[in-house]
Amino acid sequence: YGAENYNSSRIDTVRTQIAALGPTPADGVAEAPEIAKRRAQLNEQLVQLQAPALEADEAYQRAVGLISEIDRVLRDRQADELLKLWPMPVNPANWPDAFAALRKSGETIYTESAQRWNSTLARNKLTGRLPVLIVLLVLATAILWRGRRFIDRLTYRLQNRSTARGRQILAFIASLGQVAVPVVGLDLLARAMTLSGMMGIVGGVIVAGLPALGLIFFGAIWLGGRIFPAGQRADAAIKMSAEGRTEGRFLCGMLGALMALDGLRQMAMDQLDMSEAANAVLSFPFIALTGVFLFRLGQLMAASAKMETRTDAALIFGAKIVGVIGRAAMVSGMLGPILGAIGYVTAGAELVFSTTLTLALAGLLSVMQRLVSSAYALITRR
């Protein structure tokens, strides 16, 4: 890195020296021996100085070629995976493999834990760590049971205050606890279960992934509460009735739950040798349900665009964008389950889950934009 500029100052100096010798004589014209000798020395020195930069440029071009080749291979693999035809999950003949896979997963987790429990050494370690485990479990239970409820009430009161300047900023800051508090509780729970030493390979992977899965689930609930806030005085990013906002929050929570559960399924199944039929059948319910909730969320967004009655050009344009996004979500919600039912499970999953993540990103950008606007209004008092 940086070798392309190596010796650049010395190269410029040598080129200046060569230029000072004058132009190269034309063919058949003799040059003074001293000047010719000096010109040859400077040219040789210039070649030596340029060698590192030339080698760096050659290495860079080689690296670019290798990266392009790797990208092409990855694109081909992704395309092959998307177009791969799995056993049809709606075919009842494939269901026994799925039931067998579920039973195998449960038996594996139980067997691993039973083996550790039957180990005297493992039980002795558990007994020695019992005080710490009790403290972690009590903290996790208290945080998961009461912590988030307190944050919910605080956020509701802040976002529905009609007189406080900057209430959106205060409500946003308080609402972050709706994600952070339960995730901390799940992290404590995962630490306690791992510290117990009773988890096997599959169980350990699932337990280690609990905080990440919780972040997905509670993050979806938080984002739904920001986009579809509760209360009559709350400022909503999308014009919608109170009933529509309630349904919007429910749909966001369900989409987050389905993505978290699908992640849990992948964690468990990746540790075991499952057939393609089992994977297809077990994946399809998440694809189908995500498609249903995605379709309904798109309907709400499209309907909200028609409810916009304000005449401001920016608001009208924003409502049109929301309507377009809603209709795109409806198409993805219909097409994804159809592809999955046919057997294109990977394509169907990518379609519905990627669309869900795209909506989440768009919603997050909308929330952040409104937060910046509120901060500007608070600072300028306008």
N, C-alpha and C positions, 0 to 999 in steps of 0.2 A: 504494500500500500504506500503511495507517495513516490514510488520509484520512477514514475514517468517524469517527475520534475527533478530527478537526481542530477547533479552537476549542471543545472540550468544556467547558473551565473557564469561558470567557467566556459560553458559552451558558447554563450553570448560573447564572452571575451575573445575566444579563439576565432569565432566568425568575424569579429571586428578586426582582428589582426590579419586574417586572410583578405578581407576587403581592402585593408590598407596597402596590401601588396599590389593592388590594381587588378584589372580584369585578366583572365587567362588568355595568353596569346593565341591568335588564330592558328590554324593548321599551317605548317610550313614556316612559321615565324619563330625565330630563336629567342629564348629568354635568357637573361643573365644567369650564369650558373648559381651565384649566391642566392638570387631570388627564387630560382626554381627549387634549389635545395630547401630553402626555408618554407616555401609553399608546400612541398611534400611533407616536411616535418609537421607543419600545422594541420594538414589534412589527416595525417595518421593520428595525431593527437585528438582531432575532432571525432574520428571514428571510435577511438577508445573511450572518449567521454560519453558518446551517444549510446554505447553498447548497453549499459544498464537500463536506459529508458526503452530501447528497442526490445530488450528481453522482457521488460515489464509489460509493454504493449502486446507482445506476442503471447505472454502468459494470460493477459486479460482477455484477449480474443479467444484463446483456448477455453478459458473458464466460461465465457459467454456461450460458446458453442456447447459445452457440456451441460450448462444450466438449461439451455434451450432443448437439448435432447432429453434431459430429465423431465422437463415440463411436458414435453410431448408424450413421453411414456406415461406420466401421471394422468394426463388428460385422456389418453387412450384407455387406461385402466378405469378411470372414473366413468367414462362413457360406456365401457363394457359392463361395469357394475350397475349403472343406471338402466341399461337395456337388457340386463339379465332377466330371464323369465324363470321365476321360482315356481314351485308347486302351488297350485291355486289354493289359497287359504279357505275359500268357501266350499271346497270339495270335502265332504264328510270323510272321505277315505284318508285324508291327511290329518284328521283330528286325533286319532290315537297316538300318533307320534308326539303331538303337543302335550297331551295328558301325561304320556310317559316322561317327557322332558320336565314337566312341572314336578312330577313325583320324584324324579331323580334329583332335582335341585333341592327339594325339601329333605330328602333322605341324606343327601351329601352334607347339608348344613347340620342336620341332627347328628349324623355319625361323627363328624369332626368335633362337635362340641362334646358328645358323649365320650369320645376317646380322651379328650383333655380332662374331662371330669373324672374319669377312671384312673387318671394318672395321679399318684400320690404327690409327686413333686409339684404338679400344677395346682392341686388343691392346697398345698402348703403355701404356695405363693399367693393364691387367692385369699387365704386366711390372713396372711401378713399384710396384705394391701386393703383389707376390708374397711378400716376407718377412712382411708382416703376415698375409696369407692363410694361409701355412704355419703360423704360430704359432696362429692361430684354429682351423685344421683339426686340428692336433695336440692342442690343448686339448679341442676338442669330441670327438674320438675317444677320448681318455683318460677323459674324464668319462662318456661314454656306455658305454664298454666296461667300465671298472673301478669307476667311482664308485658306481653303483647297487648293484653286487654287494657292495661293502664295507658300504653302508648296510643291505642286506638281512641280512647276517650279524650286524651289530651289533644290529639290531632283534630278530632271532630270539633272540639270547643274552639280551637284556634282558627280553623278555616271558616267557621260560621260567625265569627265576630264581625259586626258590621261597622264598627267605628275605628278599630285599631289600624293605624297606618302600617303597612308592611305585613299584614296578617298572612299573606300567601307565603312570605319568606319564613315566618315563624312556623307555620303549619308544615312547610316542606322540611325544615330542619327537624321538627319533631317527628314527622312521618318516617324519617330514615330509621328510626328505632323500630318500626314495624318489620323491617328486614333484619337489622343488626341484632336485635334482642333474641328472636327465636333461633337465628343461626348460631349465636353464641350458646344458647341452650342445647342445640343439637350437637355442637362441637364438644360441649362438656359431656353429653351423653355418649358420644362416640369415644371420647377419651376414657370414660369409665368402663365401657364394654371392652375396649382394647386392653386396658390395664388389668382387667379381670383375668386375661389369659385363656378364656374359654372359647375364643373365636378361632375357627379354622381358616383355611385359605379363602374359601368362598365367603364365609361369614365375615372375615376380616376385610375383604374388598368392599362388601356392602356397607359395613359399619364405617369404614374410612370415607366412603362417598356420601354419607348422610349430610354433612354440612353443605356440600355442593348441591345436592338435590334439594335441600331446604332453601338454599339461596335462590334456586330456580322457582320453587313454589311460592315462597313468601315475596320474592321479587315481583312475580306476576300479580299477586294480590296487591302489593304496594302500588304498582304501576296502574292497575285497574282503579284503585282508589284515587290516584292523581288525575287520571283522565275522566273518570266518572265519579266525581266526589259526592259524598252524601250530604244532605242538608239543603235547604232552600237558598241559603245565603252564600253557599260555596260557589266559587268561580269555576265553571266547567269549560274545558277547552273545546268541547263539541256541544253544540246546542241540542239539548235533549230533555225530555220530561224526566221527572223524578223516578217513575217506573222504569223508563229506559235506562237511566243511569244505574239503577239497582241491578237490572239484568246485565248490563255491561260489566259491572264488577263481578257478578257471578260467572260470566263467560270467561273473563280474564283469569279468575281463580281456577276454573276447570281446565283451561288450556295449560296453565302452569302445572297443575296437578298431573295432567296426562304426560307432559314432557318429562316431569320428574319421575313418574312411574315407568315410562319407557326407558329412561336412563337407568333406573334400578333393574329393569329386565335385562338390559344389555350387560350391566355389571355381573349379574348372576350367570347369564348364558355364556358370556365370553370365557368363563373359567371352566366350562364343561363342553364336551364334544356333542353338539346337538346336530340333528339332521336339518337339511334345508326345509323340509316340510314343517318341522317343529318351529323353526325360526319364523317361517312365513305365517303360520297360523297364530303364533303368539304375538307377532308384530301387528297383524291386521286390526285387532280391536282398537289399538291405540291410534292407528291411522284413520279408521272409520270415525271414531268418536271425535278426534281432533278435527276431522273434516266437517262434522256436523256442527260443532261449536264455532268453528271458523266461518262456516257459511252463515250462521245466525249473527255472528258479530259483524260480518260484512253487510247483512241486511240492516242492522241497526245504524251502521255508518252511512249507508246509502240513504236511509230514511231521514237521518239527521240533516243531510245536505239539503233535502227538500223543505225542511222546516226553517231554513235560514231566510228571514224576512227583512233583515237590515240591508240598507242600500249602499253601504261602504264598499268600494271596489275591492279592497284587500280582503274583506270578510267574505264577499261573494266568491272571489277566487279561491280562498281557503276552503269554503264549503264545497266547491266543485272538486277540488283535489281530494277531499275526504270522500266524496261520492265515488270518484274513480277508484280510489284505494279500496273502498268497500266492495265495489263490484268485482275488482280483481280478487279480493279475498273470497267472495262467493264462488267464483270460477275455480279457484284452487281447492276450496272446500268440497266441491262436487267432483272435480277431476281426480284428486288424490285417492280417495277411496275406490273409485272405479278402476284406476290403474292397479291398486293393490289387490282388488278382488280378482282381476284378470290373471295376476301373477307377477306383475312388475312392482314388487314390494318395495324395493329400494327407491325407485322413481316416485312411487306414491308417498313414501315417507319423506323423502327430500322435499317434495312439493308442499305438503301440508306443514311440516315443521319449519322449513325455510321461510314460508310465507308468514307463519306465526312469529318467527324471530324478526322478520322484516317489519311487521306491524308493531312489535315491541320496540324496535329501534326508532321507528317513526314517532311512536307515542312518547318515548323518552326525549327525543329531540323537541317535541312540542312542549313537554313539561319544562325542559330546560330553557326554552325560548321564553315562556311565560314567567319563569323565575327571573331571568335576566331583565325582562321588562318591568317586573315588580321592583327589582333592586334599583333600576334606573329611576323609577318613579319615586322610590323612597329617598334616594340621594338628592335628586333635583327638586323634590317636593312638588312635582307636577303630575 
